[in-house]
Amino acid sequence: MPKGRLARSLLNQTEDQRHAKSSPNTPDAESLEPQHFLTSLSKHQRAILNLQQTRGNAAVVRLLTGRGPSGRIQRRHSYLVDFTFLGWPCSGGVNPVMKKRLQDVQADLQTTFDALPADQKTNPITGDPATTLRDWSGIRQAHGCWHPKGGKHSSGSACDINYDANPVVTCSESE
């Protein structure tokens, strides 16, 4: 049946006919009252619906296709790997070279931590005794690694550690 005829035939069905075709355990969107329809959506689906209602269809398309406001596709590179450094995830991933360097740093820090006397194994923020390298490091959030906005981060070659607590320091050429 051509698409136009199929659409017209579905439109001409009565509500009872459409409801009879759906399974009793999975109601379709047309048979639900608006408030019941919204509660049957997942959190992700509600977020997309809210985005569509507040920002429009173009914003939803950008989100679903991975395109940013500039129109560029912002997909994570296939060579990036997920990694955990000092007990915290590297958000977005890092490239294999960066992963190896972070592993070397972590191994060196672990050796240093293991060699410390018990009274020097303290969390630098709370002053409490630290039983693990993660506690001793004082890191309180996931690391900011890959993101598509350019620089070393866009290749997975940079990792911001405790970036909310650490200021960004820049200098101009005139200094």
C-alpha positions in Angstrom: 0.0 0.0 0.0 1.5 3.4 -0.9 2.5 5.6 2.1 -0.2 8.2 1.5 -3.0 5.6 1.6 -1.5 3.9 4.7 -1.4 7.3 6.5 -5.0 8.1 5.5 -6.2 4.6 6.6 -4.6 5.0 10.0 -6.1 8.5 10.3 -9.6 7.1 9.5 -9.4 4.4 12.1 -11.5 5.0 15.2 -9.8 5.3 18.6 -11.1 1.9 19.5 -9.6 0.3 16.4 -6.2 1.9 17.0 -6.3 0.8 20.7 -7.3 -2.7 19.9 -4.2 -3.2 17.7 -1.8 -2.2 20.5 -0.8 -4.8 23.1 -2.5 -4.4 26.5 0.8 -4.1 28.4 2.3 -1.4 26.2 -0.1 1.5 25.5 0.7 3.6 22.5 1.1 7.4 22.8 -2.3 8.1 21.2 -4.2 6.1 23.8 -2.7 7.9 26.8 -3.9 11.1 28.3 -1.3 13.8 28.1 -0.2 13.6 31.8 0.0 9.8 31.5 2.0 10.0 28.3 4.6 12.3 30.0 5.0 10.0 33.0 5.5 7.0 30.7 8.6 8.6 29.2 12.1 7.9 30.4 14.1 10.7 32.0 16.1 11.0 28.8 13.0 11.2 26.6 11.5 13.9 28.9 14.8 15.9 28.7 14.7 15.7 24.9 11.0 16.7 24.8 11.8 19.6 27.2 14.7 20.7 24.9 12.4 20.6 21.9 9.8 22.7 23.7 12.2 25.3 25.0 14.9 25.5 22.3 13.1 24.1 19.2 13.6 21.3 16.8 17.0 22.5 15.6 18.5 22.0 19.1 17.2 18.5 19.3 18.6 17.7 15.9 22.0 19.1 17.0 21.9 17.0 20.2 20.9 13.8 18.5 23.4 14.1 15.7 26.2 15.3 17.9 26.4 18.7 16.3 27.2 21.8 18.2 25.8 25.3 17.7 28.5 25.9 15.1 27.2 23.0 13.0 30.4 21.0 13.4 30.0 17.3 14.4 31.4 16.8 17.9 32.0 13.1 18.1 34.6 11.6 20.3 37.5 10.2 18.3 37.6 6.4 18.0 41.2 6.2 19.3 40.3 7.7 22.7 40.1 5.2 25.6 38.3 5.4 28.9 40.7 5.6 31.8 40.7 6.0 35.5 43.6 8.0 37.0 44.1 8.1 40.8 40.7 6.6 41.3 38.8 9.2 39.3 37.5 8.7 35.7 39.0 10.8 32.9 35.8 12.2 31.4 35.7 11.9 27.6 38.7 9.7 27.5 42.4 10.2 26.7 44.6 9.1 23.8 46.8 6.0 24.2 50.0 8.1 24.7 48.4 10.1 27.4 47.0 7.0 29.1 50.5 5.5 29.2 51.9 8.7 30.7 49.2 8.9 33.3 49.8 5.2 34.2 53.5 6.0 34.7 52.7 9.0 36.9 50.2 6.9 39.0 52.8 4.1 39.4 55.4 6.6 40.6 52.9 8.2 43.0 51.8 4.8 44.3 55.5 4.0 45.1 55.9 7.3 46.9 52.7 6.7 48.9 53.7 3.2 49.8 57.1 4.4 51.1 55.6 7.1 53.4 55.4 6.6 57.1 51.9 6.2 58.4 51.8 9.7 60.0 52.5 11.3 56.6 49.7 9.5 54.8 47.0 12.1 55.3 44.4 13.7 53.1 45.7 17.2 52.3 42.2 18.7 52.4 40.7 17.1 55.5 43.9 16.1 57.4 42.3 12.7 58.0 44.5 9.6 57.7 44.7 8.4 54.1 44.5 4.6 53.5 44.6 4.8 49.7 46.4 6.8 47.0 43.0 8.3 46.0 42.5 9.7 49.6 46.1 10.9 49.8 45.9 12.7 46.4 43.2 15.1 47.6 41.4 14.9 44.2 37.6 15.5 44.6 36.2 15.2 41.1 36.5 13.4 37.8 39.3 14.7 35.6 38.4 17.0 32.6 40.0 15.3 29.6 38.6 15.1 26.1 36.2 17.8 24.8 35.6 19.0 21.3 36.4 22.7 21.9 40.0 22.6 20.6 43.4 22.7 22.0 45.1 19.6 23.5 41.8 18.4 25.0 40.3 17.8 21.5 43.0 15.2 20.8 42.8 13.6 24.2 46.3 14.9 25.1 45.3 17.1 28.1 43.9 16.3 31.5 42.6 18.9 34.0 42.9 17.6 37.5 40.6 19.2 40.2 39.8 21.8 37.7 37.0 23.4 39.8 39.4 24.1 42.6 42.4 25.2 40.5 42.6 28.5 38.7 43.4 28.9 35.1 46.7 30.7 34.9 47.6 32.5 31.6 50.2 35.0 30.7 50.5 37.4 27.9 53.5 37.8 25.7 54.2 41.3 27.1 54.9 40.0 30.6 
